Amino acid sequence: MHCPFCRYSDSRVVDSRTSDDGLTIRRRRQCPQCGQRFSTLETSSLVVAKRSGVTEPFSRDKIVSGVRKACQGRPVSDDDLAVLAQRVEEALRASGSAELDSQEVGLAILGPLRELDEVAYLRFASVYQNFESLDDFEAAVNLLRADRERVAQQQQTATDD
């Protein structure tokens, strides 16, 4: 790391701390040449490969803007979308892969979006799971209903105990 004051090509790490939910490391450094101190932020890179073959850095903002379209007219706040984007990023980073294809990102959105709003989930899933007919929508709705009934039965069993 070059010193921003004297451009010396080395520096010594004085202190390291994690920040931003553990996704960033803040390092306090000192230049052995001039003695000045400065801070650096280190993040691991996560790259998304598009269908066209182009790669670009992962962006929470792109997740939010894509999901916002599916949530149009639904009772979903900007804070809800920010939390969803954070959950998606954490899940993708947990996969351990530095490069993901855009389809993986779209599929990673489905789980948290389903918990947030079922209608928005169906809208989004229709694109990322390539729904081609009403039968695809019907199958997805039936899965949602079956899961909802299963959860209700589990809750009922828990309250009966």
Rosetta constraint file for C-alpha pairs under 8 A:
AtomPair CA 1 CA 9 HARMONIC 6.22 0.50
AtomPair CA 1 CA 10 HARMONIC 5.57 0.50
AtomPair CA 1 CA 11 HARMONIC 6.11 0.50
AtomPair CA 2 CA 7 HARMONIC 5.29 0.50
AtomPair CA 2 CA 8 HARMONIC 5.49 0.50
AtomPair CA 2 CA 9 HARMONIC 4.45 0.50
AtomPair CA 2 CA 10 HARMONIC 5.67 0.50
AtomPair CA 2 CA 11 HARMONIC 6.93 0.50
AtomPair CA 3 CA 7 HARMONIC 4.60 0.50
AtomPair CA 3 CA 8 HARMONIC 5.24 0.50
AtomPair CA 3 CA 9 HARMONIC 6.58 0.50
AtomPair CA 3 CA 10 HARMONIC 6.93 0.50
AtomPair CA 3 CA 11 HARMONIC 6.70 0.50
AtomPair CA 3 CA 31 HARMONIC 6.09 0.50
AtomPair CA 3 CA 38 HARMONIC 7.96 0.50
AtomPair CA 4 CA 38 HARMONIC 7.86 0.50
AtomPair CA 5 CA 34 HARMONIC 7.93 0.50
AtomPair CA 5 CA 36 HARMONIC 7.28 0.50
AtomPair CA 6 CA 33 HARMONIC 7.83 0.50
AtomPair CA 6 CA 34 HARMONIC 6.79 0.50
AtomPair CA 8 CA 31 HARMONIC 7.36 0.50
AtomPair CA 8 CA 33 HARMONIC 6.64 0.50
AtomPair CA 10 CA 31 HARMONIC 6.83 0.50
AtomPair CA 10 CA 32 HARMONIC 7.54 0.50
AtomPair CA 11 CA 29 HARMONIC 6.21 0.50
AtomPair CA 11 CA 30 HARMONIC 5.60 0.50
AtomPair CA 11 CA 31 HARMONIC 4.58 0.50
AtomPair CA 11 CA 32 HARMONIC 6.22 0.50
AtomPair CA 12 CA 29 HARMONIC 5.37 0.50
AtomPair CA 12 CA 30 HARMONIC 5.21 0.50
AtomPair CA 12 CA 31 HARMONIC 6.28 0.50
AtomPair CA 12 CA 32 HARMONIC 7.01 0.50
AtomPair CA 13 CA 27 HARMONIC 6.53 0.50
AtomPair CA 13 CA 28 HARMONIC 5.94 0.50
AtomPair CA 13 CA 29 HARMONIC 4.40 0.50
AtomPair CA 13 CA 30 HARMONIC 6.48 0.50
AtomPair CA 14 CA 27 HARMONIC 7.40 0.50
AtomPair CA 14 CA 28 HARMONIC 5.41 0.50
AtomPair CA 14 CA 29 HARMONIC 5.23 0.50
AtomPair CA 14 CA 30 HARMONIC 6.56 0.50
AtomPair CA 15 CA 27 HARMONIC 5.69 0.50
AtomPair CA 15 CA 28 HARMONIC 4.97 0.50
AtomPair CA 15 CA 29 HARMONIC 7.09 0.50
AtomPair CA 16 CA 25 HARMONIC 6.67 0.50
AtomPair CA 16 CA 26 HARMONIC 5.68 0.50
AtomPair CA 16 CA 27 HARMONIC 4.41 0.50
AtomPair CA 16 CA 28 HARMONIC 6.30 0.50
AtomPair CA 17 CA 25 HARMONIC 5.61 0.50
AtomPair CA 17 CA 26 HARMONIC 5.21 0.50
AtomPair CA 17 CA 27 HARMONIC 6.47 0.50
AtomPair CA 18 CA 22 HARMONIC 5.25 0.50
AtomPair CA 18 CA 23 HARMONIC 7.25 0.50
AtomPair CA 18 CA 24 HARMONIC 5.73 0.50
AtomPair CA 18 CA 25 HARMONIC 4.37 0.50
AtomPair CA 18 CA 26 HARMONIC 6.00 0.50
AtomPair CA 19 CA 23 HARMONIC 6.65 0.50
AtomPair CA 19 CA 24 HARMONIC 5.30 0.50
AtomPair CA 19 CA 25 HARMONIC 5.98 0.50
AtomPair CA 19 CA 26 HARMONIC 6.79 0.50
AtomPair CA 20 CA 24 HARMONIC 5.77 0.50
AtomPair CA 23 CA 43 HARMONIC 6.32 0.50
AtomPair CA 23 CA 44 HARMONIC 7.49 0.50
AtomPair CA 24 CA 41 HARMONIC 6.51 0.50
AtomPair CA 24 CA 42 HARMONIC 5.57 0.50
AtomPair CA 24 CA 43 HARMONIC 4.78 0.50
AtomPair CA 24 CA 44 HARMONIC 7.62 0.50
AtomPair CA 25 CA 41 HARMONIC 5.66 0.50
AtomPair CA 25 CA 42 HARMONIC 5.10 0.50
AtomPair CA 25 CA 43 HARMONIC 6.58 0.50
AtomPair CA 26 CA 39 HARMONIC 6.83 0.50
AtomPair CA 26 CA 40 HARMONIC 5.78 0.50
AtomPair CA 26 CA 41 HARMONIC 4.60 0.50
AtomPair CA 26 CA 42 HARMONIC 6.45 0.50
AtomPair CA 27 CA 39 HARMONIC 5.57 0.50
AtomPair CA 27 CA 40 HARMONIC 5.23 0.50
AtomPair CA 27 CA 41 HARMONIC 6.32 0.50
AtomPair CA 27 CA 42 HARMONIC 7.79 0.50
AtomPair CA 28 CA 37 HARMONIC 7.06 0.50
AtomPair CA 28 CA 38 HARMONIC 5.92 0.50
AtomPair CA 28 CA 39 HARMONIC 4.52 0.50
AtomPair CA 28 CA 40 HARMONIC 6.59 0.50
AtomPair CA 29 CA 37 HARMONIC 5.53 0.50
AtomPair CA 29 CA 38 HARMONIC 5.35 0.50
AtomPair CA 29 CA 39 HARMONIC 5.88 0.50
AtomPair CA 29 CA 40 HARMONIC 7.52 0.50
AtomPair CA 30 CA 35 HARMONIC 6.02 0.50
AtomPair CA 30 CA 36 HARMONIC 5.69 0.50
AtomPair CA 30 CA 37 HARMONIC 4.32 0.50
AtomPair CA 30 CA 38 HARMONIC 6.41 0.50
AtomPair CA 31 CA 35 HARMONIC 4.95 0.50
AtomPair CA 31 CA 36 HARMONIC 5.57 0.50
AtomPair CA 31 CA 37 HARMONIC 6.44 0.50
AtomPair CA 45 CA 57 HARMONIC 7.17 0.50
AtomPair CA 45 CA 58 HARMONIC 7.89 0.50
AtomPair CA 45 CA 98 HARMONIC 6.72 0.50
AtomPair CA 46 CA 57 HARMONIC 5.96 0.50
AtomPair CA 46 CA 58 HARMONIC 5.50 0.50
AtomPair CA 46 CA 93 HARMONIC 7.47 0.50
AtomPair CA 46 CA 97 HARMONIC 7.94 0.50
AtomPair CA 46 CA 98 HARMONIC 5.00 0.50
AtomPair CA 46 CA 99 HARMONIC 6.01 0.50
AtomPair CA 46 CA 100 HARMONIC 7.74 0.50
AtomPair CA 47 CA 55 HARMONIC 6.41 0.50
AtomPair CA 47 CA 56 HARMONIC 5.60 0.50
AtomPair CA 47 CA 57 HARMONIC 4.48 0.50
AtomPair CA 47 CA 58 HARMONIC 5.32 0.50
AtomPair CA 47 CA 98 HARMONIC 6.15 0.50
AtomPair CA 47 CA 99 HARMONIC 4.69 0.50
AtomPair CA 47 CA 100 HARMONIC 6.27 0.50
AtomPair CA 48 CA 55 HARMONIC 5.47 0.50
AtomPair CA 48 CA 56 HARMONIC 5.45 0.50
AtomPair CA 48 CA 57 HARMONIC 6.03 0.50
AtomPair CA 48 CA 58 HARMONIC 5.75 0.50
AtomPair CA 48 CA 99 HARMONIC 5.73 0.50
AtomPair CA 48 CA 100 HARMONIC 4.92 0.50
AtomPair CA 48 CA 101 HARMONIC 5.31 0.50
AtomPair CA 48 CA 102 HARMONIC 5.88 0.50
AtomPair CA 48 CA 105 HARMONIC 7.98 0.50
AtomPair CA 49 CA 53 HARMONIC 6.00 0.50
AtomPair CA 49 CA 54 HARMONIC 5.82 0.50
AtomPair CA 49 CA 55 HARMONIC 4.32 0.50
AtomPair CA 49 CA 56 HARMONIC 6.66 0.50
AtomPair CA 49 CA 99 HARMONIC 6.90 0.50
AtomPair CA 49 CA 100 HARMONIC 5.99 0.50
AtomPair CA 49 CA 101 HARMONIC 4.49 0.50
AtomPair CA 49 CA 102 HARMONIC 5.88 0.50
AtomPair CA 50 CA 54 HARMONIC 5.39 0.50
AtomPair CA 50 CA 55 HARMONIC 5.98 0.50
AtomPair CA 50 CA 56 HARMONIC 7.86 0.50
AtomPair CA 50 CA 101 HARMONIC 6.07 0.50
AtomPair CA 50 CA 102 HARMONIC 5.35 0.50
AtomPair CA 51 CA 101 HARMONIC 7.60 0.50
AtomPair CA 51 CA 102 HARMONIC 7.03 0.50
AtomPair CA 59 CA 63 HARMONIC 6.76 0.50
AtomPair CA 60 CA 64 HARMONIC 6.28 0.50
AtomPair CA 60 CA 82 HARMONIC 7.85 0.50
AtomPair CA 60 CA 85 HARMONIC 5.45 0.50
AtomPair CA 60 CA 86 HARMONIC 7.05 0.50
AtomPair CA 60 CA 89 HARMONIC 7.23 0.50
AtomPair CA 61 CA 65 HARMONIC 6.14 0.50
AtomPair CA 61 CA 85 HARMONIC 7.82 0.50
AtomPair CA 62 CA 66 HARMONIC 6.04 0.50
AtomPair CA 63 CA 67 HARMONIC 6.08 0.50
AtomPair CA 63 CA 85 HARMONIC 5.87 0.50
AtomPair CA 64 CA 68 HARMONIC 5.79 0.50
AtomPair CA 64 CA 81 HARMONIC 5.75 0.50
AtomPair CA 64 CA 82 HARMONIC 6.67 0.50
AtomPair CA 64 CA 84 HARMONIC 7.95 0.50
AtomPair CA 64 CA 85 HARMONIC 6.20 0.50
AtomPair CA 65 CA 69 HARMONIC 6.72 0.50
AtomPair CA 66 CA 70 HARMONIC 7.19 0.50
AtomPair CA 67 CA 71 HARMONIC 6.26 0.50
AtomPair CA 67 CA 81 HARMONIC 7.50 0.50
AtomPair CA 67 CA 120 HARMONIC 7.92 0.50
AtomPair CA 67 CA 124 HARMONIC 7.22 0.50
AtomPair CA 68 CA 72 HARMONIC 6.11 0.50
AtomPair CA 68 CA 81 HARMONIC 7.39 0.50
AtomPair CA 70 CA 120 HARMONIC 4.92 0.50
AtomPair CA 70 CA 121 HARMONIC 7.38 0.50
AtomPair CA 70 CA 123 HARMONIC 5.57 0.50
AtomPair CA 70 CA 124 HARMONIC 5.64 0.50
AtomPair CA 71 CA 75 HARMONIC 7.78 0.50
AtomPair CA 71 CA 76 HARMONIC 6.57 0.50
AtomPair CA 71 CA 117 HARMONIC 7.89 0.50
AtomPair CA 71 CA 119 HARMONIC 7.89 0.50
AtomPair CA 71 CA 120 HARMONIC 4.98 0.50
AtomPair CA 72 CA 120 HARMONIC 7.97 0.50
AtomPair CA 74 CA 117 HARMONIC 7.87 0.50
AtomPair CA 74 CA 119 HARMONIC 8.00 0.50
AtomPair CA 74 CA 120 HARMONIC 7.42 0.50
AtomPair CA 76 CA 80 HARMONIC 6.20 0.50
AtomPair CA 76 CA 81 HARMONIC 7.32 0.50
AtomPair CA 76 CA 116 HARMONIC 7.76 0.50
AtomPair CA 76 CA 117 HARMONIC 7.65 0.50
AtomPair CA 77 CA 81 HARMONIC 6.50 0.50
AtomPair CA 78 CA 82 HARMONIC 6.20 0.50
AtomPair CA 79 CA 83 HARMONIC 6.22 0.50
AtomPair CA 80 CA 84 HARMONIC 6.17 0.50
AtomPair CA 80 CA 116 HARMONIC 7.74 0.50
AtomPair CA 81 CA 85 HARMONIC 6.16 0.50
AtomPair CA 82 CA 86 HARMONIC 6.24 0.50
AtomPair CA 83 CA 87 HARMONIC 6.18 0.50
AtomPair CA 84 CA 88 HARMONIC 6.19 0.50
AtomPair CA 84 CA 109 HARMONIC 7.78 0.50
AtomPair CA 84 CA 112 HARMONIC 6.14 0.50
AtomPair CA 84 CA 113 HARMONIC 7.04 0.50
AtomPair CA 85 CA 89 HARMONIC 6.17 0.50
AtomPair CA 85 CA 109 HARMONIC 7.94 0.50
AtomPair CA 86 CA 90 HARMONIC 6.14 0.50
AtomPair CA 87 CA 91 HARMONIC 6.16 0.50
AtomPair CA 87 CA 112 HARMONIC 7.31 0.50
AtomPair CA 88 CA 92 HARMONIC 6.17 0.50
AtomPair CA 88 CA 105 HARMONIC 7.80 0.50
AtomPair CA 88 CA 108 HARMONIC 6.02 0.50
AtomPair CA 88 CA 109 HARMONIC 5.91 0.50
AtomPair CA 88 CA 112 HARMONIC 7.44 0.50
AtomPair CA 89 CA 93 HARMONIC 6.07 0.50
AtomPair CA 90 CA 94 HARMONIC 6.05 0.50
AtomPair CA 91 CA 95 HARMONIC 6.52 0.50
AtomPair CA 91 CA 108 HARMONIC 7.33 0.50
AtomPair CA 92 CA 96 HARMONIC 7.50 0.50
AtomPair CA 92 CA 97 HARMONIC 7.68 0.50
AtomPair CA 92 CA 105 HARMONIC 7.44 0.50
AtomPair CA 92 CA 108 HARMONIC 7.26 0.50
AtomPair CA 93 CA 97 HARMONIC 6.89 0.50
AtomPair CA 93 CA 98 HARMONIC 7.62 0.50
AtomPair CA 100 CA 104 HARMONIC 6.40 0.50
AtomPair CA 100 CA 105 HARMONIC 7.19 0.50
AtomPair CA 101 CA 105 HARMONIC 6.78 0.50
AtomPair CA 102 CA 106 HARMONIC 6.27 0.50
AtomPair CA 103 CA 107 HARMONIC 6.20 0.50
AtomPair CA 103 CA 128 HARMONIC 7.17 0.50
AtomPair CA 104 CA 108 HARMONIC 6.07 0.50
AtomPair CA 105 CA 109 HARMONIC 6.46 0.50
AtomPair CA 106 CA 110 HARMONIC 6.90 0.50
AtomPair CA 106 CA 128 HARMONIC 6.16 0.50
AtomPair CA 107 CA 111 HARMONIC 7.80 0.50
AtomPair CA 107 CA 128 HARMONIC 6.89 0.50
AtomPair CA 108 CA 112 HARMONIC 7.87 0.50
AtomPair CA 109 CA 113 HARMONIC 6.01 0.50
AtomPair CA 110 CA 114 HARMONIC 5.92 0.50
AtomPair CA 110 CA 121 HARMONIC 6.43 0.50
AtomPair CA 110 CA 124 HARMONIC 7.54 0.50
AtomPair CA 110 CA 125 HARMONIC 6.82 0.50
AtomPair CA 111 CA 115 HARMONIC 6.57 0.50
AtomPair CA 112 CA 116 HARMONIC 6.27 0.50
AtomPair CA 113 CA 117 HARMONIC 6.05 0.50
AtomPair CA 113 CA 118 HARMONIC 7.37 0.50
AtomPair CA 113 CA 120 HARMONIC 7.09 0.50
AtomPair CA 113 CA 121 HARMONIC 5.47 0.50
AtomPair CA 114 CA 118 HARMONIC 5.10 0.50
AtomPair CA 114 CA 120 HARMONIC 7.53 0.50
AtomPair CA 114 CA 121 HARMONIC 4.96 0.50
AtomPair CA 117 CA 121 HARMONIC 6.14 0.50
AtomPair CA 118 CA 122 HARMONIC 6.25 0.50
AtomPair CA 118 CA 144 HARMONIC 7.90 0.50
AtomPair CA 119 CA 123 HARMONIC 6.35 0.50
AtomPair CA 120 CA 124 HARMONIC 6.11 0.50
AtomPair CA 121 CA 125 HARMONIC 5.82 0.50
AtomPair CA 122 CA 126 HARMONIC 5.98 0.50
AtomPair CA 122 CA 137 HARMONIC 7.54 0.50
AtomPair CA 122 CA 140 HARMONIC 7.39 0.50
AtomPair CA 122 CA 141 HARMONIC 7.87 0.50
AtomPair CA 123 CA 127 HARMONIC 7.10 0.50
AtomPair CA 124 CA 128 HARMONIC 6.47 0.50
AtomPair CA 125 CA 129 HARMONIC 5.37 0.50
AtomPair CA 125 CA 130 HARMONIC 7.54 0.50
AtomPair CA 125 CA 131 HARMONIC 7.66 0.50
AtomPair CA 126 CA 130 HARMONIC 5.62 0.50
AtomPair CA 126 CA 131 HARMONIC 4.78 0.50
AtomPair CA 126 CA 137 HARMONIC 7.42 0.50
AtomPair CA 127 CA 131 HARMONIC 6.61 0.50
AtomPair CA 131 CA 136 HARMONIC 5.42 0.50
AtomPair CA 131 CA 137 HARMONIC 6.88 0.50
AtomPair CA 132 CA 136 HARMONIC 6.55 0.50
AtomPair CA 133 CA 137 HARMONIC 6.99 0.50
AtomPair CA 134 CA 138 HARMONIC 6.07 0.50
AtomPair CA 135 CA 139 HARMONIC 6.04 0.50
AtomPair CA 136 CA 140 HARMONIC 6.29 0.50
AtomPair CA 137 CA 141 HARMONIC 6.14 0.50
AtomPair CA 138 CA 142 HARMONIC 6.07 0.50
AtomPair CA 139 CA 143 HARMONIC 6.25 0.50
AtomPair CA 140 CA 144 HARMONIC 6.32 0.50
AtomPair CA 141 CA 145 HARMONIC 6.21 0.50
AtomPair CA 142 CA 146 HARMONIC 6.08 0.50
AtomPair CA 143 CA 147 HARMONIC 6.13 0.50
AtomPair CA 144 CA 148 HARMONIC 6.08 0.50
AtomPair CA 145 CA 149 HARMONIC 6.14 0.50
AtomPair CA 146 CA 150 HARMONIC 6.14 0.50
AtomPair CA 147 CA 151 HARMONIC 6.15 0.50
AtomPair CA 148 CA 152 HARMONIC 6.18 0.50
AtomPair CA 149 CA 153 HARMONIC 6.13 0.50
AtomPair CA 150 CA 154 HARMONIC 6.24 0.50
AtomPair CA 151 CA 155 HARMONIC 6.17 0.50
AtomPair CA 152 CA 156 HARMONIC 6.09 0.50
AtomPair CA 153 CA 157 HARMONIC 6.09 0.50
AtomPair CA 154 CA 158 HARMONIC 6.15 0.50
AtomPair CA 155 CA 159 HARMONIC 6.25 0.50
AtomPair CA 156 CA 160 HARMONIC 6.16 0.50
AtomPair CA 157 CA 161 HARMONIC 6.47 0.50
